[in-house]
């Protein structure tokens, strides 16, 4: 793309959507190749325990590829010999491209020194060194193991997410890179030593300096985002403000970030030098709250004029839109949000509510929305769909 210094809001939206793969036609039958290509573009998939609809890491691929077989992601993520990811703290807990492992070793080293962790893990690491070493030795002798399978882990006590001492020890070891996720049993993480899980070629790859790794992560961020503020850039891999501020001028000087201005945006904005601006985006996608396109909520509001907050932790009587609301992307705009639930026992996709945006007429968005909901229901193995009365006819339910 020829260098530009000023972009319209519509151009910025199209750049961002194309960078995340929303400018491409969905494959008729998604394969492992399609999944790995999508992962190559986003670099990681966020993991979250909420399962009211489907686990978070499955949804971004559905939004981009359509109804793929979820077993394909299990193969990509955890196959003993063909895995293409590892689990670590990328954007929160994440499935991260396997080849990026060296870029996170500085974070592991900081965690081992008691820096950059949360939930009292650093303090636990300082106070319970002998116990943590016992846990590591048990994983070495018996792994892969879940926290509950440790012989001396104890039981949760209701604080720190109900974590037992064994779970805290494993999480400290996980932060420090001394154990990793071998696989999951349901959603339960099974821990093992990295040398028994990750390929030797990855573990033996050179470890870059902190500065080099951070520059590379920011370059990956702008590639995945297309266009971004400093806050968005550092949020993608959760870099600290200090680390990001030190690296961004270096990337500008090297030509890896292009400073631009965007219509109605304040503050510095950076463009991927390789970004493209499609003439149009013909997307149709229900988007998870944990999708990279809406991770950074101020960016979502800037790009789409869409104020978005997940209301899982809001008391029911204070929720405005519902427990688990998904934005609906149509073309290059977010036109509605839907509160969805998979009732697996009844085999039904429940649409609790649909809230169109002020610029979106229900009758205009309903046909595409109905198609996407039916596609999702089939993907989740649900036979039926329930929708609000006012929308049943529009959606063809």
C-alpha positions as CSV (number, residue, x, y, z in Angstrom):
1,X,0.0,0.0,0.0
2,X,1.3,3.5,-0.9
3,X,2.1,5.5,2.2
4,X,-0.7,7.7,3.4
5,X,-0.8,10.2,6.2
6,X,-4.5,10.8,6.6
7,X,-7.3,8.2,6.5
8,X,-11.1,8.4,6.7
9,X,-12.9,6.5,9.4
10,X,-14.3,4.1,6.8
11,X,-10.8,3.4,5.5
12,X,-9.6,2.7,9.1
13,X,-12.5,0.3,9.6
14,X,-11.8,-1.6,6.4
15,X,-8.1,-1.8,7.2
16,X,-8.9,-3.2,10.7
17,X,-11.4,-5.7,9.4
18,X,-9.1,-6.9,6.5
19,X,-6.2,-7.3,8.9
20,X,-8.4,-9.7,11.0
21,X,-9.5,-11.7,7.9
22,X,-13.1,-10.4,7.6
23,X,-12.5,-9.3,4.1
24,X,-12.2,-12.8,2.7
25,X,-14.9,-15.2,1.5
26,X,-15.5,-18.1,3.9
27,X,-14.3,-21.5,2.7
28,X,-17.0,-24.0,1.7
29,X,-15.4,-26.7,3.9
30,X,-12.8,-25.3,6.4
31,X,-9.7,-27.4,6.8
32,X,-6.7,-27.4,9.1
33,X,-5.0,-25.2,6.5
34,X,-7.7,-22.6,6.9
35,X,-7.5,-22.7,10.7
36,X,-3.7,-22.3,10.7
37,X,-4.0,-19.4,8.2
38,X,-6.4,-17.6,10.5
39,X,-4.1,-18.3,13.4
40,X,-1.2,-17.0,11.5
41,X,-3.1,-13.7,11.0
42,X,-4.3,-13.2,14.6
43,X,-1.3,-14.9,16.2
44,X,-3.3,-16.2,19.2
45,X,-6.8,-17.1,20.5
46,X,-7.9,-16.0,23.9
47,X,-9.1,-18.7,26.3
48,X,-11.9,-18.1,28.7
49,X,-14.0,-20.4,31.0
50,X,-17.4,-19.0,30.1
51,X,-19.4,-21.6,28.3
52,X,-22.9,-20.2,28.0
53,X,-22.6,-20.4,24.2
54,X,-19.2,-22.0,23.3
55,X,-15.7,-21.7,24.8
56,X,-14.1,-18.4,23.7
57,X,-11.2,-19.8,21.7
58,X,-13.6,-21.5,19.2
59,X,-15.6,-18.4,18.3
60,X,-13.1,-16.2,16.4
61,X,-12.5,-19.0,13.9
62,X,-16.3,-19.5,13.4
63,X,-16.7,-15.8,12.9
64,X,-14.1,-15.9,10.0
65,X,-14.5,-19.4,8.6
66,X,-18.0,-20.4,9.3
67,X,-19.0,-23.9,10.5
68,X,-15.7,-25.6,10.9
69,X,-15.2,-28.9,12.8
70,X,-14.2,-27.9,16.3
71,X,-12.1,-31.1,16.5
72,X,-9.8,-29.4,14.0
73,X,-8.9,-26.8,16.5
74,X,-8.2,-29.5,19.1
75,X,-5.8,-31.0,16.6
76,X,-4.1,-27.7,15.9
77,X,-3.8,-26.8,19.6
78,X,-2.9,-30.1,21.3
79,X,-2.0,-32.9,18.9
80,X,1.1,-34.6,20.4
81,X,3.1,-34.4,17.2
82,X,1.4,-31.8,15.0
83,X,0.4,-29.1,17.5
84,X,0.8,-25.6,16.2
85,X,0.2,-23.7,19.4
86,X,1.2,-23.5,23.1
87,X,-0.7,-22.0,26.0
88,X,0.6,-19.0,27.8
89,X,-0.3,-15.5,28.8
90,X,-0.5,-13.6,25.6
91,X,-3.7,-11.6,25.6
92,X,-4.8,-13.0,28.9
93,X,-4.7,-16.8,28.8
94,X,-4.2,-17.7,25.2
95,X,-3.4,-20.3,22.6
96,X,-0.4,-18.8,20.9
97,X,1.3,-19.7,17.6
98,X,4.0,-22.2,18.5
99,X,6.8,-20.4,16.6
100,X,6.3,-17.4,18.8
101,X,7.4,-19.2,22.0
102,X,10.9,-17.5,22.1
103,X,9.2,-14.0,22.1
104,X,7.6,-14.8,25.5
105,X,10.6,-16.0,27.4
106,X,11.4,-12.5,28.7
107,X,7.9,-12.6,30.3
108,X,8.6,-16.0,31.7
109,X,11.9,-14.8,33.2
110,X,10.2,-11.8,34.8
111,X,7.6,-14.1,36.3
112,X,10.3,-16.3,37.7
113,X,11.7,-13.1,39.4
114,X,8.3,-12.3,40.8
115,X,7.4,-9.6,38.3
116,X,4.3,-9.3,36.1
117,X,2.0,-11.9,37.7
118,X,-1.3,-11.4,39.4
119,X,-3.5,-12.8,42.1
120,X,-0.8,-13.1,44.7
121,X,1.2,-15.6,42.6
122,X,4.4,-13.6,43.0
123,X,4.1,-13.6,46.7
124,X,3.2,-17.2,46.8
125,X,6.3,-17.9,44.6
126,X,8.5,-16.1,47.2
127,X,7.0,-17.8,50.2
128,X,6.5,-21.3,49.0
129,X,9.7,-22.1,47.0
130,X,10.2,-25.5,48.5
131,X,6.6,-26.5,47.9
132,X,6.7,-25.3,44.3
133,X,9.8,-27.4,43.7
134,X,8.0,-30.4,45.1
135,X,5.2,-29.8,42.7
136,X,7.6,-29.4,39.8
137,X,9.3,-32.7,40.7
138,X,5.9,-34.5,40.9
139,X,5.0,-33.2,37.4
140,X,8.4,-34.4,36.2
141,X,7.8,-37.9,37.7
142,X,4.1,-38.3,37.0
143,X,2.9,-35.8,34.4
144,X,0.8,-34.8,32.7
145,X,-1.4,-34.0,35.7
146,X,-4.2,-31.7,36.6
147,X,-4.0,-29.6,39.8
148,X,-6.5,-32.0,41.4
149,X,-4.3,-35.0,40.8
150,X,-1.3,-33.7,42.8
151,X,-0.7,-35.7,45.9
152,X,0.0,-32.8,48.2
153,X,-1.9,-30.0,46.6
154,X,-4.6,-29.5,49.1
155,X,-8.1,-28.2,48.4
156,X,-9.3,-24.8,47.4
157,X,-10.4,-22.4,50.1
158,X,-12.7,-20.0,48.3
159,X,-10.2,-17.2,47.7
160,X,-8.0,-16.6,44.7
161,X,-10.7,-18.2,42.5
162,X,-10.8,-21.1,45.0
163,X,-7.4,-22.2,44.0
164,X,-5.6,-24.8,46.1
165,X,-1.9,-24.4,47.0
166,X,-1.2,-27.0,44.3
167,X,-3.0,-25.0,41.7
168,X,-1.1,-21.8,42.8
169,X,2.2,-23.7,42.5
170,X,1.3,-24.9,39.0
171,X,0.3,-21.4,37.9
172,X,3.6,-20.0,39.2
173,X,5.4,-22.7,37.3
174,X,3.3,-22.0,34.2
175,X,4.0,-18.2,34.4
176,X,7.7,-18.9,34.7
177,X,7.6,-21.3,31.7
178,X,8.7,-24.3,33.8
179,X,5.5,-26.3,33.0
180,X,3.1,-25.9,30.1
181,X,-0.2,-27.3,29.0
182,X,0.0,-30.7,27.5
183,X,-3.7,-30.9,26.7
184,X,-7.0,-30.3,28.4
185,X,-9.5,-32.7,29.8
186,X,-12.8,-31.0,29.0
187,X,-11.7,-27.5,30.1
188,X,-9.3,-28.7,32.8
189,X,-5.6,-28.0,32.1
190,X,-3.2,-30.9,32.3
191,X,0.4,-29.7,33.1
192,X,3.6,-31.2,32.0
193,X,7.3,-30.2,31.4
194,X,7.9,-28.2,28.2
195,X,10.5,-30.6,26.9
196,X,7.8,-33.4,26.9
197,X,5.2,-31.2,25.1
198,X,6.9,-28.7,22.8
199,X,9.2,-29.6,19.9
200,X,12.9,-29.5,20.5
201,X,13.4,-27.1,17.6
202,X,11.1,-24.6,19.4
203,X,12.8,-25.0,22.8
204,X,16.2,-24.8,21.3
205,X,15.5,-21.7,19.2
206,X,17.6,-18.6,20.3
207,X,16.1,-16.4,23.0
208,X,15.9,-12.8,21.9
209,X,16.6,-9.9,24.3
210,X,13.6,-8.3,26.0
211,X,13.9,-5.3,23.7
212,X,14.0,-7.4,20.6
213,X,11.1,-9.6,21.7
214,X,8.9,-6.6,22.5
215,X,9.6,-5.0,19.2
216,X,8.6,-8.2,17.4
217,X,5.4,-8.5,19.5
218,X,4.5,-4.9,18.6
219,X,5.2,-5.7,14.9
220,X,2.9,-8.7,15.1
221,X,0.3,-6.5,16.9
222,X,0.2,-3.9,14.1
223,X,0.1,-6.7,11.5
224,X,-3.0,-8.2,13.3
225,X,-4.7,-4.8,13.9
226,X,-3.8,-3.0,10.7
227,X,-4.2,0.4,12.3
228,X,-3.9,1.2,16.0
229,X,-3.3,3.6,18.8
230,X,-0.4,3.0,21.3
231,X,-3.0,1.7,23.8
232,X,-4.3,-0.8,21.2
233,X,-0.8,-1.9,20.2
234,X,0.3,-2.7,23.7
235,X,-3.0,-4.3,24.6
236,X,-2.8,-7.0,22.0
237,X,-0.1,-8.9,23.8
238,X,-0.6,-7.1,27.1
239,X,2.7,-5.2,27.1
240,X,3.2,-2.7,29.9
241,X,2.9,1.0,29.1
242,X,6.6,1.5,29.9
243,X,7.8,-1.3,27.6
244,X,5.5,-0.1,24.7
245,X,6.6,3.5,25.0
246,X,10.2,2.5,24.8
247,X,9.8,0.3,21.7
248,X,7.4,2.3,19.6
249,X,9.8,5.1,18.6
250,X,12.3,2.5,17.6
251,X,9.7,0.9,15.3
252,X,8.8,4.2,13.8
253,X,12.4,4.9,13.0
254,X,12.8,1.5,11.4
255,X,9.7,2.1,9.3
256,X,7.7,-0.7,11.0
257,X,5.0,1.7,12.2
258,X,3.7,4.5,10.0
259,X,2.3,7.5,12.0
260,X,-1.1,8.6,10.4
261,X,-4.1,10.6,11.3
262,X,-7.7,9.3,11.2
263,X,-10.8,11.3,10.8
264,X,-12.2,12.3,14.3
265,X,-9.5,10.3,16.2
266,X,-7.3,12.1,18.7
267,X,-3.8,11.1,19.7
268,X,-1.1,9.2,17.8
269,X,-2.3,6.5,15.4
270,X,0.0,4.0,13.6
271,X,-0.5,2.1,10.4
272,X,0.9,-1.3,9.3
273,X,3.2,-0.5,6.4
274,X,1.8,-3.6,4.6
275,X,-1.9,-2.9,5.4
276,X,-4.3,-2.9,2.5
277,X,-7.5,-0.9,2.2
278,X,-10.3,-3.0,0.5
279,X,-12.8,-1.1,-1.5
280,X,-15.5,-2.8,0.5
281,X,-16.0,-5.4,3.2
282,X,-18.8,-7.9,2.8
283,X,-18.6,-9.5,6.3
284,X,-21.4,-11.3,8.1
285,X,-20.3,-12.5,11.5
286,X,-21.4,-12.9,15.1
287,X,-18.4,-11.8,17.1
288,X,-17.4,-13.1,20.6
289,X,-16.7,-10.7,23.4
290,X,-13.2,-12.2,23.3
291,X,-12.5,-11.6,19.7
292,X,-9.5,-9.5,18.7
293,X,-11.7,-7.1,16.7
294,X,-13.4,-5.9,19.9
295,X,-10.7,-6.6,22.6
296,X,-9.9,-3.0,23.2
297,X,-13.2,-1.4,23.9
298,X,-12.1,2.2,23.2
299,X,-10.9,1.0,19.8
300,X,-14.3,-0.6,19.1
301,X,-16.0,2.6,19.9
302,X,-13.7,4.6,17.7
303,X,-14.0,2.2,14.8
304,X,-17.6,1.3,14.9
305,X,-19.3,4.0,17.1
306,X,-20.2,0.9,19.2
307,X,-20.1,1.2,23.0
308,X,-19.5,-2.4,24.2
309,X,-19.2,-3.9,27.6
310,X,-19.7,-7.5,28.6
311,X,-22.3,-7.8,31.3
312,X,-21.4,-11.2,32.8
313,X,-20.3,-9.6,36.0
314,X,-23.1,-7.1,36.2
315,X,-26.0,-8.0,38.5
316,X,-29.0,-9.3,36.4
317,X,-31.2,-6.4,37.4
318,X,-28.6,-3.9,36.1
319,X,-27.9,-5.5,32.8
320,X,-28.8,-3.4,29.8
321,X,-28.4,-5.9,27.0
322,X,-28.0,-9.3,28.6
323,X,-25.6,-11.8,30.1
324,X,-23.6,-12.8,27.0
325,X,-24.0,-10.3,24.2
326,X,-22.3,-10.8,20.9
327,X,-21.9,-8.0,18.3
328,X,-23.2,-8.7,14.8
329,X,-21.0,-7.5,12.1
330,X,-22.6,-6.8,8.7
331,X,-20.6,-5.3,5.9
332,X,-18.1,-3.0,7.6
333,X,-20.5,-2.0,10.5
334,X,-21.6,-3.5,13.8
335,X,-25.4,-3.3,13.4
336,X,-26.7,-5.2,16.4
337,X,-25.9,-7.1,19.6
338,X,-27.6,-10.4,20.7
339,X,-27.8,-12.1,24.0
340,X,-27.3,-15.8,23.2
341,X,-27.3,-19.1,25.0
342,X,-26.8,-22.7,23.9
343,X,-29.4,-24.9,25.7
344,X,-27.6,-28.1,25.0
345,X,-30.0,-30.3,26.9
346,X,-32.9,-29.1,24.8
347,X,-30.8,-28.9,21.6
348,X,-31.8,-25.2,21.1
349,X,-30.1,-22.0,20.4
350,X,-31.8,-19.4,22.6
351,X,-31.8,-15.8,21.4
352,X,-32.8,-13.9,24.5
353,X,-32.7,-10.5,23.0
354,X,-31.7,-8.6,19.8
355,X,-30.7,-4.9,20.0
356,X,-30.2,-3.2,16.7
357,X,-28.0,-0.2,16.5
358,X,-29.6,3.2,15.9
359,X,-28.6,3.2,12.2
360,X,-29.7,-0.4,11.5
361,X,-33.3,-1.1,10.5
362,X,-34.4,-4.5,11.8
363,X,-36.0,-5.6,8.5
364,X,-32.8,-4.9,6.7
365,X,-30.4,-6.8,8.9
366,X,-32.8,-9.7,9.8
367,X,-32.2,-11.9,6.7
368,X,-28.4,-12.0,7.1
369,X,-28.8,-12.3,10.9
370,X,-31.2,-15.2,10.6
371,X,-28.8,-17.0,8.2
372,X,-25.9,-16.5,10.7
373,X,-27.9,-17.8,13.6
374,X,-28.9,-20.9,11.7
375,X,-25.3,-21.5,10.7
376,X,-24.3,-21.1,14.4
377,X,-27.0,-23.5,15.6
378,X,-25.9,-26.1,13.1
379,X,-22.2,-25.7,14.0
380,X,-23.1,-26.2,17.7
381,X,-25.2,-29.2,17.0
382,X,-28.4,-27.5,18.1
383,X,-31.6,-28.6,16.3
384,X,-33.8,-25.6,17.1
385,X,-33.8,-21.9,17.7
386,X,-35.9,-19.7,20.0
387,X,-36.1,-15.9,19.4
388,X,-38.0,-13.0,20.7
389,X,-41.6,-12.8,19.4
390,X,-41.0,-9.6,17.5
391,X,-38.2,-11.1,15.6
392,X,-39.5,-14.6,14.8
393,X,-41.0,-13.7,11.5
394,X,-38.1,-11.5,10.5
395,X,-35.6,-14.3,11.2
396,X,-37.7,-17.1,9.7
397,X,-37.9,-19.0,13.0
